[in-house]
């Protein structure tokens, strides 16, 4: 999940934050009263923060990486941080895990017709939120007879 959130953040630019005191962020002086916008999309693709950032590698989060989703690891901020952090992030994480687990457990998945994995377009449409430019179409078949669900 963390790798997906790094590569494809739901919100590209976090809501604006106001600097309450003079500070220095990554070598840049930020004066008190400055409105700061955080671009999570570019952070997830920054080669200074991530080795091979354009590669989808979920294994980069295996083990104790020290990167959490609670807004303290500034490499990965899918829910924001500080006082403006999404208040429903814990529920959101539980819902993602539960829905994904149920879908993987309950169904066999395949691509329709003669579509191959290489043919899938992973381009994104950019705006306030990140969506796929071309919708993913997949065929799901129940693993068990319908009356058992």
Phi, psi and omega in degrees: 000319182297320181294321177296318179293330177289313184284326186227071181295140180297318179248122184287313180240124180291159176304151183297147176240147179254126177289120183271351176206162175296137180207172178235122181240115178053038178088358179256132176281126178245115183281150176306136179091354179286137175271126185246132174250135180251123181264096183291330180297313182288329177296322180289348181242015182278117180294345175285335181260330187230134173285129182048064186297336181278350179272138175273105184227087180301335182295345179295344180254006178291148180076194181268092181275347183080002180259118179248176180253015186263013175090004180261341176261104190283000173284333187224108184232058183294339181244013182081195179203167177070207184293337181263014178295147180305123182290343182256022186296323180295316177296318179301315179296317179296320180293318179299311180299314183295312180297315180296315179298316180295320180291321179289323180288322188272345187223151166267139185243141174206165177275150182288147173052229183262019181290134178251156180304321181296337182278349183290133176269123181257014180296152180247152172260128187259144178185213176291332176236159180261122175233164177286139178291321178240122183301144176277128177248125180224153178255126178245135179237132179301140178284330183243163175302146186304323183293347179273350178270000000 
